[in-house]
Amino acid sequence: MSEHDYDLFVIGGGSGGVRAARVSASMGAKVGLAEESRMGGTCVIRGCVPKKLMVFASGFREGFGEAAAYGWDMGEPGFDWGRFHPKLRAELDRLEGVYRRLLKSSDVDIHDQRARITGPNEVTLADGTVKTAGTILIATGGHPVTPDKDNAHLGLVSDDIFELEELPKSILIIGGGYIACEFAAILAGLGVEVTQYYRGAQILRGFDDEARGLIAESLRELGVDLHVGTDIVEMAHAESDHFNHPTGSDASMGAGAADSAKLLPSDGDKGCPVWVKSTNGREKVFDAVLFATGRKPNTRDLGLDEVGVRTGRGGEIEVDEFSQTSVPSIYAIGDVTNRIALTPVAIREGMAFARTVFGGERTSMDHDLVASAVFTRPELGTIGLTEEEAREKGACEIYCASFRPMKSAFAEKPDRVLMKLVVEAESRKVVGCHIVAPEAGEMIQLVAIAIRMGATKEDFDRTVAVHPTMAEEIVTMREPIRTY
């Protein structure tokens, strides 16, 4: 009989924590799991899943226009958030129920409350109950943050978007990362007047430069008023005593902002009209401001310092290749470690943890060559080195094609797509692939298999194209456009 209540206690009911709990239980471990919010975590409840459903919804606006060009008689389309949002909520409720059933069918004890680590083998629940475990796994994820600015509390964060009672008529999005760009495309597609400010020289820092540029052009084509090299100087409640409505052409009211209803229920001043002054001298009132300016690990008040778990400057938990912390009985996976903040990575880390601790097989997660996608319109799919990174590492060749796809060209739309391969000159291996196109996320998943297997440019060349497709360009580019 174990000296502890559990062999494993998991703190966090997101995708990584749930997978680790279930796999560990299947290996014979007695498992408990605590989640203070909704089961499913960021991805299922306030991230990937609801966002992708909103991506689908927003894409129809463009589709209606294309349909007319293909001979269909279309009435004036209109989007009704009041019809879509309840269905979205119902789907998230359904998925949360699935997660709970999976845990229960795996004999994992669920504790619907916050847990805090109070010893190397001890957690204390919010109701004061103490549980002991041979191993503790932290899988608490991360949360969106707002900048250190006066009145920043007036702004929304990404979590809030899924709780809106109604869509704003106008919104200012602050940020240039994938979350900011995705919501800019989504909300523009749903009919919102979108302005986006990013203080850097170009959006999507860290992605391939050519791909970044094309996504920026595409956002503007969607109607997003994108300003780079721009940030907020001041912001204030547009209806407060501290705000005097500015005048002049640049000091305009956002669409409907003057008489906007509150967008979020029972949440202070969030969701009310906000006056903003920016570094480009512009002053404007928006129905809402969305801060997409970064995320931080959920490590606050977990008791980490008291038990000796080391954390980094950003609050991330420091772990070794097997996800073990500085305290041997405590492990951590997922966004809370700030390695690669992607749901499939957290799941893989959870499975590797279970095999290591309960499967008798020391397994580490390989964080190299992880594919990802940015769900703008068009999407960006990417894996491996960017052209800029490859150039710094040594001799390489760049193969690239940019063109108007058949579907868009027939509809007389200016849309362009990008297919790009980065090839290491000596080994001939394809070390990077970047695709900007509709369904790029689907394409990059398949390309990632070949790149993970070490495919060379000649392997790609020997592959017969599927015609007519956009993806055939990946195997028909014969001459490099740049060599380094």
N, C-alpha and C positions, 0 to 999 in steps of 0.2 A: 504494500500500500504506500502511495506517495506521501512524503512528509508535507506536501503543499496541497492547497485546494485545487490547483490546476497545474498541469504540465506547462501550459502556455496561456498567458493572458495578453490579449491584443487590445491596444488602445487605438480606436479608430475603425469605423465601419465603412470605409471607402473601398474602392475596387481592390487595392493592394492588400489591405488588412483582411477583407473578407476572403480573398483567395488564399492567403497564408493560413488563415484559421481553418478553412475547409480542407486544404491539402494536409495540414498537420494532423487534423482529426482523422483523416483517412489513413494516416500512418500510425494510428493508435494513441495519439495524444489526447488528453482531456483538456478541452479548450474553453476559455471564457473570453467574451469580447464586450467592450464598453463603447458606446457611441452616444455623445451628448446631443447630437442633432438628428438628421434623418439618415437612415441606412442607405448606403449607396454613395455617400460622399459627394465631393465636388463634381466628378464626372457625370454621375447619373442625375443628380438633383439640381446643380447650378453650374454646369459646365458643358462638357462635350455633347451630351445627349440633347438637352433642350436647345442648345445652340445649333446643332445640326438640323433639328426640326424647324428652327427659324430660318436656317439657310434654305431648306426646301421651300418654305412658304414664300420667302423673298424672291426666289428664282422665277416664280410664275409671272411676275410683272414683265420681265424681259421676254419670257416665252410667249406671252400674248402678242407682243409686237412682232416677233418672228413669225408667229402663226399667220398673221395678216399678210405678211410678205409671201407666204407659201400658199395663199389663195383662200384662207379661211376667213369667213365673215365673223368679226369679233365685236361684241358690244364694248362699251366703256368699262374696263375692269376696275374693281374697287376692293380694297382689303378691309376686312372687319376683324379687328383684334378681339372684339367681344365674342366672336364665334370661335376664333382660333385658341385663345388663351385658356378657356375652361378645358378644352380637349388636351392641350399641352399639360395642364396640371393633372388631369386624369391619367395620362400616360406615365407621368413621373410617379404618381401614387401606385400605379400598377407595377412599375419596375422596382420600387421600394419593397413592395410585397413579395416580388420574386426573390430579391436578396434575402429577405427574412426567412422565406421558406427554404432557401438553399442552406442557410446557416442551421436552421432547426433540423432539416433532414440529415445534416452532418453531425448532429448532436452537440452543436456549439451552444453554450449558455450565453444568452444575450442580456446585457445590462444597459437599459436605456437611460444612461446618465453619464456625467463626466467622471473620469477617473484620473487620479493624480498619483505619481510614483512616490512612495514614502519609504522605500528601502530597496536594496538590490533585488529582492524577491517579493516585494509587497506593493500593492496598490490600494488606495483608499478611494471609495466611491463617494459621490456627492452627498449621499444620505448617511455617510459615516461608516458604512460597512467596509471592513478590511478583508482583502483577498490576497492569498499568497500564491506564487507560481514559481516553478523552476526556471522558467524563461519568460521575460516580458518583451513584447514587440510593440514599438511605437510606430503607428501608421496614421498620424493625425493630419497629414496633408499641409496645405497652405491656405492663405487668405489674401484677398486683394487689399491694397493699401492706398491711402490718399496722400498727396504731397503735404509737406509742412507749410501750408499757406493759410492766411487768415480766411475764415469762412469756408474752408475746404469741406466742412461738414454739410454744406448745402449740395454738394455733388453726389451723384450716384456712383456705385461701383458695379462691376459686372454681375455680381450676385443679385443686385436690385432689378436688373432688366427683366428677369423672369418673373418678378412679382408685381410688375406694373399693372395697375387697374385699367389704364388706357395708355395708348402710345402718345408721346409728345408730338406736337406739330413740328417743332424744331429742337435740335440737340447739338451741343458742342461736345466733341469727343477729344479728350486730352490724352495723347500718347501715340506712339508709332509702332508698337509691337504687334504681334499677331492678333491679340485680343482686340486692340483698338481698331485694327484694319478690318477684322471680321465683322465687328458690330457696325462699322461705318457702312460696309457693303450691305449687311442685313437690313439695317434701318432705312437706308436709302431705297432698297428694293421694296420695303413695306410702305413707302410714300412719305417718310419723314424727311424734312429739310435738314441735311447733315452738314456740319462744319467740323473739320478735324485740324487740330493744332499739334505739331510735333516740333520739339525744340532742336532736334538734330537736322543734319543736312538732307537726309533721305529716310523714309520709313523702312521698317523691317531690318534694323541693324543686325548684322551677323549672318544674314542670308546673302545669296549671290547678288552682286551689284546689278547685273543685267536684269535679273528676275525682279529685283526691288523696283527698278525703274519702270518696268512694264506694269507691275501691280499698281504703282502710283498713277500711271496714265489711265489704267482701267478704272480706278476709283473715281477719277475726275470724269471719265466718260459716263459713269453711273450717276453723276450729279453731285458727288461729294466735293464740297468746297475745301480742298486740302491745302494747308499752309505749313510748309516746313520752315525750320529756323524761327519758330514762333512759339511763344508760351504765354501763360496768363500773368498779368501784373497785379490785377485786383479783381475781386469778385464780391458781390453783395446780393442779399435778398432784394429782388426788384420791387417788392412791395413794402420794404422796411423803411423806417424813418431815416436810416443812414444813407438811403439811396435817393439821389436826385436824377430824374430821367435826363440823360444827355440829349443834345440836339445835334442836327447836322446829318449829312448823308451817311457817314460812317457810324453814327450812333443810333442805328435803327433798332426797332423792335423785331424779335424773331417772329416767325409766322404764328400768330395766335397767342403769343406769349403774354400779351397785356391782360387777357381775360382767361388765362389758362387755369384749369382746375388742378388741384393737387393730384399728383400721379401715384404716389405711394400712400397707402393707408397707415395712419397712426405711426408716423416716423419723423416727428419733429418737422423741420423745414425742408427735408429732402423731397425732391419732386416738385418744388415750387419754382416759378420763374426766377432766373438768376441773371443779374447784370454782370458782364465781364468786360474788362479792359485788357487788351493784349499788348505784347511787345511791338507789334507792328502799328500801334496807335489806334487800332480799331476798338470801338465800344459798341456792344450789342447786348440785347436781352434775349435769352434763349429759354424755351420751356424747361429745359433740363440740361445739366452738364454731367457728362460721364467721365470719371477718371479711370483710365486704363493705363496706369503708370507703374505697374509692377505688383508682385506678390511676395509674401514673406512666409516662412515656415511657421506652423502652429506649434510653437514650443513654449509660449508664455504660461507660467504658473503650472507647469507639468511636474515640478519638483526635480528638475534635472541637476541643477547646481548642488542641491542638498545631497544627492546620492553620488555625485562625481562624474556625471555624463558630460563630456566636453562638447561645446558648441562653437560654431564659427562666428565671424563678425556679423553676419546677417541673421543669426539665431538658428542656423541650420545645424542639425546633429551630425557630428563627425563620426564616420564609420569606416571600417576597413573593407576589403573586397568582398567579404562575406556578410556585410551589413551589421557587423558587430561593433558596438560602441566601446568607449573606454572602460565601461563596466561589463565584465564578461557575460553576465546573465541578462544583459539588456541589448536588444537589437533595434534597428530602425530601418524602414524602407519608404520609398515613395518621395513625394515632394518635400517632406519634412527634412530630408537629407540634402536637398537641392543639388542632386546629381543631374538627372535629366527629368524635367517635370512633364512627363507624359504618362497617361494612364497605362498603356501596355507595358511601359518600363516598370512601373510600380507592381504590376501583376507578375512580371517575370522575376523581379526582386523577391516578391513574396513566395514564389514557387522555389526559387533557389534557397531562400532561408529555410523553408520547410524541409527540403532535401538535406540541407547541411545539418540542421539541429535534430530532426526526427527521422530522417531517412538514412542516416549513416553514410552519406555521400557528400563530401564537401564540394559545394557548387557555388560558383560566383556568376553574377550577371555580366555578360559582355556588353559594355556600353559603347562599343565602337560600331560605326555604320548602322545607326538607328534612323530609319526613315521617318519623315513627318510631313504633315500637310497643313497649309494655311487655307481656311475655307472662305476666301474672298470670292469674287466673281470676276474673272475666272480664278480657279484655285491655283495654289502653288504647292507642288510636290517636290520634296528634296531629300537627298541622301548623300552623305560623304562630304568631300571637300568642295568648297566654292572655288571659282577660278582664282580669286585673290589669295586664298589659303594655299592652293596648289602652287601658285607662282612663287610664293615665299619658301616652299619646301624644296623646290628644285625644278628640273626640266619637265615640262608637261606640254600637252597639246589640247587645244580647245576646239571641239566640234559643236557647231551651233546652227540652228535654223529658226527663223522667225517668219511667220506667214499668216495670211488670213485663212482660217479654216473654211472648208466648203460650205458648211451650214450658214455661217455668218456672211460669207461673200455673196451667196445667193440672195440673202435678205438685205444686201447692200448696207451692212453694218461695218464699222471700222475695226471691230475686234481683231486682235492679233494673238497668236499663241507663240510659245517659245519652247524649244527642245534643245537641251544642252548636255553634252558629255564632257567630262574632265578626265583626261587620260594621262597616266604616268608614263613618261617617254621611255624609260629603260625597260620596265616590266611589261608595258603595254596594257596594264590593268586599267579598267575603268574605275576611277577612284571617286567620282562624283557624278551625280545626275540631277538636273534641275528642270522641272517642267512647269510652265505656266499655261494652263488650258482648262477648259471644262472637264471635270472628273479627273483632274491631275492626281488627286489623292488615290483614286483607284489604280491609275497607271503606275505610280511610284511604288506601290506595294508590290507589284509584280516585278518591276525592274530591280527592286531591292534584293530579291532572291538571287538574281544573276550576279549582282555586285558583291553580295555576301559570299558567294561561291568563288569569287576571284576571277570573274569573266574578263577577258581581254577585249580590246576594240575589235580584233579580228573575229572573236566569237560573236559579237554583235553583227559584224558584217556578213557572217555566214548564215545568219538567221533571215529567212525569207519574210518579206514584208506582208502584212495583211492590208489589202487595198480595197477601197479607199478609206483610210483612217488617218487621224492626226498622229497616232502613236507610231505609224510606219516610219516617220522621220527618224526615230531613234535608231533604226537599223539601216537607213539609206544614206546617212551622211558620210561621204567618202574622204573628203579633204578637210584638214583642220583650217579654221579661219584665223587662228593665232597660235603661235608656238613660243615657248619661253625656255 
